[in-house]
Amino acid sequence: MRADTATNHMEKACEFLGLPNRVLVRAQGLYARVREATGLRRPRLGLAAGCVYIAAKLAGEPRTQREVADAMGVTEPTLRANAKIVVPFVRCERELGGGQAGRAFCSVQDNWCSHQGEVWRCPLRKQGGEGR
C-alpha cells in the first residue's frame, strides 16, 4: 500500500459523500496528528475512515457510520473502533460570533467547551452526557 493511499481514499470518500473541502482538510489533519502521535508508519483505511467520520460530525455535516464506512471501503465496526482512537486527538472548534475574532478551542475529553464566559456542550458528546 502506497504511503498516500489512505489520504487518496479520504479525498474520494469526501467527494462521494458530498462533504465540503473543509471536512477533508480537517480529516487529513486529524489523520496526520494521530499517525504522528501513535507512531503508525503504514496507511490505515480504518483510521482514515474514523477521521472522516469525526471531521464531518464536527463540521456540522454528519454522515452515518454506514455511509462513511461504505465510502471508505471498511466495515462499520472498524470505523467505530478507529473513531474511538481519533477522538482524544480532536480539539473541537467553534466560530466565535458577536464581534469576537477567531475561534474557541477545547479538549473533547471534557464535557463542556468555553471561551470568555460562553459555555456549550462539546459536539462529540452524546445527548444525556453518556459516551461520545
C-alpha positions as CSV (number, residue, x, y, z in Angstrom):
1,M,0.0,0.0,0.0
2,R,1.5,3.4,-1.0
3,A,2.0,6.0,1.7
4,D,-0.7,8.2,0.4
5,T,-3.4,5.5,-0.3
6,A,-5.4,6.3,2.8
7,T,-5.5,10.1,2.1
8,N,-6.5,9.4,-1.5
9,H,-9.4,7.3,-0.2
10,M,-10.3,10.2,2.1
11,E,-10.5,12.6,-0.9
12,K,-12.6,10.2,-2.9
13,A,-14.9,9.4,0.0
14,C,-15.5,13.1,0.9
15,E,-16.3,13.8,-2.7
16,F,-18.7,10.8,-2.9
17,L,-20.4,11.8,0.3
18,G,-20.8,15.4,-0.8
19,L,-18.7,16.8,2.0
20,P,-17.2,20.3,1.8
21,N,-13.4,20.7,1.4
22,R,-13.1,21.9,5.0
23,V,-14.1,18.4,6.2
24,L,-11.4,16.8,4.0
25,V,-8.8,19.3,5.3
26,R,-9.7,18.6,8.9
27,A,-9.8,14.9,8.4
28,Q,-6.4,14.9,6.8
29,G,-5.0,17.0,9.7
30,L,-6.5,14.5,12.2
31,Y,-5.1,11.6,10.3
32,A,-1.6,13.1,10.3
33,R,-1.8,14.1,14.0
34,V,-2.9,10.6,15.1
35,R,-0.3,8.8,12.9
36,E,2.5,11.0,14.3
37,A,1.4,10.7,17.9
38,T,0.9,6.9,17.7
39,G,4.0,6.2,15.6
40,L,2.0,4.5,12.8
41,R,4.0,4.1,9.7
42,R,1.8,2.3,7.2
43,P,-1.5,3.8,6.0
44,R,-4.7,2.6,7.7
45,L,-8.0,2.9,5.9
46,G,-9.9,2.3,9.1
47,L,-8.1,5.2,10.8
48,A,-8.7,7.4,7.8
49,A,-12.4,6.5,7.9
50,G,-12.6,7.4,11.6
51,C,-11.1,10.8,10.8
52,V,-13.6,11.5,8.0
53,Y,-16.5,10.5,10.3
54,I,-15.3,12.7,13.2
55,A,-14.4,15.6,11.0
56,A,-17.8,15.6,9.3
57,K,-19.6,15.5,12.6
58,L,-17.5,18.4,14.0
59,A,-18.2,20.4,10.8
60,G,-21.9,20.0,11.2
61,E,-22.1,17.8,8.1
62,P,-22.7,14.5,9.8
63,R,-22.9,11.3,7.8
64,T,-24.0,7.9,9.2
65,Q,-21.4,5.3,10.1
66,R,-22.7,3.1,7.3
67,E,-22.3,5.9,4.7
68,V,-18.7,6.7,5.7
69,A,-17.7,3.0,6.1
70,D,-19.1,2.2,2.6
71,A,-17.4,5.2,1.0
72,M,-14.1,4.2,2.6
73,G,-14.3,0.5,2.0
74,V,-14.3,-0.6,5.6
75,T,-16.8,-2.2,8.0
76,E,-18.9,-0.3,10.5
77,P,-17.1,-2.0,13.5
78,T,-13.7,-1.0,12.0
79,L,-15.0,2.6,11.6
80,R,-16.3,2.7,15.2
81,A,-13.1,1.3,16.7
82,N,-10.9,3.8,14.8
83,A,-13.2,6.7,15.6
84,K,-12.6,6.0,19.3
85,I,-8.8,6.2,18.6
86,V,-9.2,9.5,16.9
87,V,-11.4,11.3,19.5
88,P,-8.6,12.0,22.0
89,F,-6.7,13.8,19.3
90,V,-9.5,16.2,18.4
91,R,-9.8,19.7,19.5
92,C,-13.3,20.9,18.8
93,E,-13.6,24.4,17.3
94,R,-16.4,26.9,17.3
95,E,-16.5,30.1,15.3
96,L,-16.9,33.0,17.7
97,G,-19.7,35.4,17.0
98,G,-20.8,38.7,18.4
99,G,-17.9,40.7,17.1
100,Q,-15.3,38.3,18.6
101,A,-12.4,37.4,16.3
102,G,-11.1,33.9,15.9
103,R,-12.2,30.5,17.3
104,A,-12.6,28.9,20.7
105,F,-10.9,25.6,21.3
106,C,-11.5,22.9,23.9
107,S,-10.5,19.4,24.6
108,V,-13.2,16.8,23.8
109,Q,-12.0,14.9,26.9
110,D,-14.2,17.4,28.8
111,N,-18.0,17.6,28.6
112,W,-18.0,21.3,28.1
113,C,-16.2,23.9,25.9
114,S,-15.9,27.5,26.9
115,H,-14.5,30.8,25.7
116,Q,-14.7,34.1,27.6
117,G,-17.6,33.0,29.7
118,E,-19.6,31.4,26.9
119,V,-20.2,27.7,27.5
120,W,-21.5,25.0,25.2
121,R,-21.7,21.2,25.2
122,C,-18.9,19.6,23.2
123,P,-20.3,18.4,19.8
124,L,-18.8,15.0,20.2
125,R,-20.7,14.2,23.4
126,K,-23.9,12.3,23.0
127,Q,-27.1,13.8,24.4
128,G,-27.6,12.8,28.0
129,G,-23.9,13.0,28.8
130,E,-23.1,9.4,28.1
131,G,-20.1,8.4,26.0
132,R,-19.2,10.0,22.7
